Amino acid sequence: FPGIQWHMSVRMIDGTRAHADIAADATGGRLRAGADFDVVTGEGSWKITAGELDAATWFAVIAPKLGTTASGIHAVGTLRLTGGGTLKQRRPIGRVELTWQGGALRHAGQGWSLDDIELRGAYDVDAQAYAVTSAGPLELTVRTITTTRFGARNVLVRGLLNGDGTLALSEARVEIAGGEIRVDPCTVQLTPLKLDLNLHIDRVGLQDVVALVPAALSDARGRADGEVRVSWSAEEGFQIGAGSLTLRNDEPAIVRLTATPGFLTQRLPARDEPRVGQRH
């Protein structure tokens, strides 16, 4: 973590009751909190009054834990912390909420960006048990996605963060090429990132399919429905598994394969050569 400077001041209120003001400042972040407690028992309450983290600074801290997939990614925006709870023997127990509004993730080298990101999540904190657990679903929305091959918008992801570094995905969808792609509930490995998803495709324009698999398709027009399995990892890259696509008949459709010499002839059975002999 970037160097953090802590400061705490305590003043007595009456009898054994006291109030503490806590401040923490670091490169790209600040936290302000207050607590009322009994100096003898350590029982009381606490509340975060201000909490801000610069996304660029703190993503750089987290990125190495995400593996090589996060290399070169730059974050934009401010993450805000709110929360409160009780003190048990001077240790906080309660809930913290994290929000990120107007954020962005960009990779200049690869030419892609996720813009107008909103992230919301709540976590139960128990300093006595040294535990932090999800208090409810994590929700992520992205207004626009821009890449060198295609664009998308209105991404929605909901899921529950597990203690083992995985995300129990309950809902995910994205609008692309005038249609929509939805993802079945599944578990996603986050560190390092690894995806194995079952996609449901509804009225997606085939021109974006061409952008994803240019080695197989040279051109395509029209719209398709279907279901397909896809996976991605840093080691194996993007893989397409079993599935099916159906061309819709409510508008003209064209599909052209990329020219691949020998694609058909290598799959035909061997031909019988003609025999030349003496005619009797």
Secondary structure, 3 states (H helix, E strand, C coil): CCCEEEEEEEEEEECCEEEEEEEEEECCEEEEEEEEEECCCCCEEEEEEEEEEEHHHHHHHHHHHHCHHHCCCEEEEEEEEEEEEEEECCEEEEEEEEEEEEEEEEECCCCEEEEEEEEEEEEEEECCCCEEEECCCEEEEEEEEECCCCEEEEEEEEEEECCCCEEEEEEEEEEECCEEEEECCEEEECCCCEEEEEEEEEEEEHHHHHHHCCCCEEEEECEEEEEEEEEEECCCEEEEEEEEEEECCCCCCEEEECCCCCCCHHHCCCCCCCCCCCCC
